[in-house]
Amino acid sequence: MEDKSLHQIIKIITGGWYPRTQLHLAEVYKFFNEGESDLELSKQKLKEFHKRLNLLKVEKEAADLEYVKAETNNGLTIKYFEDGLYTIETASDDIEEAQKKLDDYVHNAFEPAISYLFSLGAPLPKILAHLEPPHPPKTTVIGITSQNLKDFTIDKEKFGEIYDRSLSSDITVLRTTKCFFIIALPTKKDLIENIANEEIFFREFETQLRKYLNLHRTMWEKVAAIKNKEKISAKEADMIRDELDKDQETINLITARLHQMKIYVATRAKIAKSLKIDQYLSELFQYEFETLLDAHQYIEELWQMNKDQIASAIQLIVEVKNQSVERSIQALKLITIAYALIVVWVYTNKEELHFSSRGLFYSGLVIVLAWLINVLVNLIFQHQKYHLKFRKR
């Protein structure tokens, strides 16, 4: 990196975002401050997680978004905002060591603690289990002040190749494969944290949209594979119906989350405007909140298509099951008629059915035969193939 006399490292920040509310913020504050929770969680585990956080000071602060601020005994500062954005930062001339320190803290203390605090609630569908935990470190921001914005350079071996450089009159942003740098004039150093917060929010928002896009593709292809089947058995229909029901639950959950997400975009846009950093976001990152909302609406419409597609598939599977049940009923009617005819035939041959051993034998034989026929009929109809008519619909 450049001569240190020309610049000063202000802070190294890592962070992430997951939709939360002021209610969650109150839970975070109580946990950070007291190591306790009003939820039905293990007090022993809460104490263990709280001890790992190694907190020195906790306070709640009011701003455009209320947040909990905590300082650790090893020099880290945590900020947890009411919309779910969190940042963990430190200051150091040794950027690599600071990054390692932040990553270790997030993985071993912060993320496990927050995950346990919010572990109660609706169970996570299996398809979402492949998503990363709600608070993994996503973005590392190095904030630096320097008079030399235009020709600022970094060590490529340590921080990766620069693949993008954005420059304004007050701030330069360098993106590398490992992190990104915000270099500001000393008179604009207060902008670094605010711009970093919005960058983390944008990147996290886009990352979650991308994951939901990929999940949409996976689920769509899964139903498409069912559509390509010409015939299925009643037994297979049962298994498919179970899977589609699970997928429907997943869709409902993701649809709800997508609906929640767009609320935070409007809030963040308002904050950026009040802090007068919206122009920097546009110049440096080519970020427009309207563009983010357009991408969100697109993903939301894709999931509505998923919802409609699976509802249609479930209806067709129900029709297959109805066909199977109807044919089973018809078969049972035939069994009943056959049973009645056998009984009539025995009576017409003047067998003593009520008390003779031979009569009891015939009666038992008829019952066993009827049971065997019923089992056979059920097996036949369970494995009988039924036509699916997706394409016609």
N, C-alpha and C positions, 0 to 999 in steps of 0.2 A: 504494500500500500504506500501511499505518498508519505513524504516527510511529516512526522507527527506535529511538527511546529506549525504546520499549515492548517491543521484540522484538530477537532476534538470529538471523541466518541461520546455521544450523549447517552445512548441506551441501546441494549439488545432486547428485542421483544419477541416473544412467541405467543401464539393465541389461537383461538378458534371460536366457533359460534354454533349454537343449537337453540332453536326457539324456546324461550322461557318467558315468564311474566313476573310482575311485581310480587306475586304470591311466592314464587320460587325464590326470589331474591330475599324475602323475609326468612325463608328456611335456610338459605346459605348463611345469612348473617347470624342467626341463632346457632348454627353449627360451628361456624368459625369462632364466634365469640364465647360460646359455652361448651362446645363439644357435645351438644345434645340436639334432640329433634322431638317434635310433638308427634311424629309418625311412629307406627309400630315397628321400630327397628331395634336391633340388639344394642343395648347401651354399652356393652363391652366392646363391640366392633366399632361403634361410634367413637369411643374413647381412643381405641387403637389408631383409627384413621386420623383423628384429630391430632394425636401425638406425632404422627408422621408428617403432618403439615408444618410442624415446628414454628408455629405462629408467635410473633412477638407483640403485635399490636393489630387491633381490628376496629374499624369504624365505618359508619355508613355516611355517604356524602351525597348531597343533592347537586344535580346539574341538569342539562337537557334530558339526560337519562340518569335516574338514580343508580348508584352503584355501591358495592361493598369494597372497601379498600383494606388490604391486609399486608403487613410486613412480616417477613420471616427472620429468624435469628441468623440466617446465613446470607442476608442482604438481598433477598428477592422481594419484589412488590407485586401483589396480585390485585387486579381489578376485575370485579364480576358485575356486569351491567344487568339491568332489569330485563333487557330483551334477550339475554342469553350470551351476549358477547363476553369473552373473558380474555384478559391479557396477563402475562407473567413476564416481568422485565427485570433487568439488572444493568449495571454500568461496569464496563471493564475495558482495559486496553487489549486484553487477550480475548479476541472474539471467539476463537475456537473453544477455549476453555469455558467461556460464558455460555456458548451454545450447548455444550455437554452438560453443564450444570443445570440449565433450564430443562433440557430433555429428560434428564434423570429425575428431576423434581416432578415434572408432569406425569411421567410414566409410573413412578414408584410412590408418589404421594397424592398429587392433586387429582389426577383422573380416577384412581381407585376410590378416593374419598367421595368425589362428586357422583360417581356412578352408583355407589352404595346409597348415598343420600336420596337419589331419585330412582331407586330400584323398584319401588312399589308402583302398582298401576297395571294397566292392560298389558298382558304378555306380548312379547315381540314375536311376530310370525317368523317361521324358519327362514323364509326367503330374505328377510331383513337382517338375519343374524350375520350375514356376510358383510354388512355395512360396518364400518369402524365404530368404536365406542364414541359416545357423544362428545368427549372432550380430548381427542388426541391432538398433539401439536401439529398444526398444519403449516403455519407460515412463520418464518423467522425474519424479522425486520432489524436491520442495523441502521440506527439513526446517527448521523454525523453532521457536524457543522464545519464548513470550509468556505474560504473565499474563492476557491478555484472550483467552480461548478462544471465548466465546459470540458476540462481535460482531466478530470478526476479518474484515477485508475485503481485497480485492486489486484491482489495476487490471485491469478487464475488457478494455480495449483491448490490453493487453500479453499477458494470460494466458488470455483467453477467458471466456465466460459460465460462471458457476457453475451446474452442473446437479444437483449433489447436495452436501449438507452433513450430515456425521455428527458427533455430539458425545458424548463421555463426560466423566467428571469430570476426567480428566487430559489428554485429547488431543482435538483437533478435526481432521477430515479434510475438505478441500474438493476436489471434483473439477471440473475445467474441461475444455474441449475440447482443450487443449494439454498439460496436465500435471495433477498433483495435489499438494496441499500437506498436509503433516503438521505441525500446530501443537501443540506440547507445552509443558506447564509446565516451567520451568527445572529443576525437581527430577526431571523425567522425560525429560530430553533423550537419555539413553542408549537409550530405547525406539525412537527415531526410526529408526535404522539397521535394527534387527531387524524392525520392522513394515514398513519399506520393502522389505526382502528378501523377506518373505512375500508382500507385495502384488505384487511383480514375478513371483514364482513362480506365484501364482494366475492373474495376467493372461496370462502366457505359456502356462501349461497349458491354459487355456480357449481361447486363440487357436489353439493347435495342434489341439485337439479340434474347433474350428469348421472349420478347414481340412480335416480328415479327414472331417467331415460333408459338406462341399461336394464333396469328391472322390468320396465314396460316391454322392452324388446324380448326379454326372456319369457315373460308371461304370454305375450302375444304368440310367439312361436310354439309355445306349449299347447295353446288352444288350437292353433293352426294344425298341429300334428293330429289332434282329435278330429278336426274337420276333414282331414284327408282320409280318414278311415271310412270305408264303404259300409262295413257292418261291425257291430259289437254284440257281445253276449250280455245277458242280464247281469251275470256275475261281474263282468268287466265294467258294466254301467255303474254298479255300486261303488267300485273303486274310483272311477272317474268322477262320480258325483262327490265323493269325499274330498278329492283333491280340488275340485272346482269350488267347493264350499270354503276351503282354506284360502284359496286364491281370492275369493270374494271378500273375506275378512281382511286380507292384506290390502286389497284395493280400497276398502272403506277407511282403513287406517291411513294409508298414504294420501288419499283424497283429502282427509281432514288435515293432515300435516301441510299439504300444499296450500290449502285454504288459509292456514295460519301464517305461512311464510310471507305471503304478499303484504300482510299488514305491516311487517317490520320494514319493508322497503320504503314505504311512505314515511315511516317514522325516521329512518336513517336519512332520507332525502331532506326532510325538514331540518334535522340537526346539522347536516352538511351546509345547508344554506345559512343557518343562524351562525355557524362558526366561520362562515365565509371561506370554505374550502372546496365548495362544489366546482368552482372554476379550475382549481388545481387537479381535482379528480378527473375532470374532462380533458385537460391539457396533458397530464402526465400518464394517465392510465386508459384514456379513451373510454372512461366509464360514464355511462348515463343511466340514471335510475329507471328511465323509461325503457331503455333497452333490456335491463334486467327484468322488468315487469313483462315485456314482450316474450322473453324466453320462458318466464314462469307460466304465462298464459298458454303457451304452446304445449308445455309439459302437462299442464292441468287438463287440456283438451285431449291429449293422448290417453291419459288415465280415465277420462270419461268414455273414450272409445273402448278401452279395456273393460270397463264396467259393463257397457252395453253388450260387448261380445260374450263375456262370461255369463251374463244373465240369459242370453239367447241359448248358449250351450247347455246351461242347466235345464232350461225348459225342454230342450230336445231329449236330454237324458231322462227327464221325468216321463216323457212320452214313451220312451223305450221301456221303462219300468212299468208303466201302465199297461202296455201291450203284454208284457210278461205276466203280470198279475191277472189280466183278463183271460189269457189262455189257460192259466193255472186254475182259475175258477171254473172254466168250461170243462177242464179235465176232471175236476172234483165232482162236477155234476154227473159226468159219465160213470165215475167210480161209484157214486151213490146209487145210480140207476142199476148198475151191474150187481151191486150188493143186494138190492131189493129183489132183483130177478132170481138170484141164487137162493135167497130165502124162500121166495114163492115156489121155486122148483123143488126145494127140499120138502116143503109142506105138501105139495101135490103128490109127492112120492110117499106120503104118510109116515115120515120119520118122526119118532117121538123126540122132539127137540127140548122139551122143558126139563125132563129128568133123566133121560137115558144118556149113557156115556157116549154113544154114537152121535146123538144129537148135539151134545156139548162139543164133541170133536169137530163136527161140521161148522158149528157157530164160531169156534175158535179159529178154524181154518179160514173162514170168510173174513174175520177181523184181521188176521195176519196178512192175508192176501191183499186186503184193501190198504193196509199200512204200507206194504211193499210197493204197491202200485203208486201210492201217493209219493213215496220217496223217489221212485223212478221218474215220475212225472216232473217233480221239482228239479231233479238233476237235469233232465232233458231241457226244461225251459230256462234253467240257469245258464246252460251252455249253448242254447239255440241263438243263432245270429239274427240281429235285427238291422234293418237298413237305417242309415243316418241320411238325412236329407238337408244337410247344411247348404249345399250349393243351390238347391232349388229355392231355399229361403233367402 
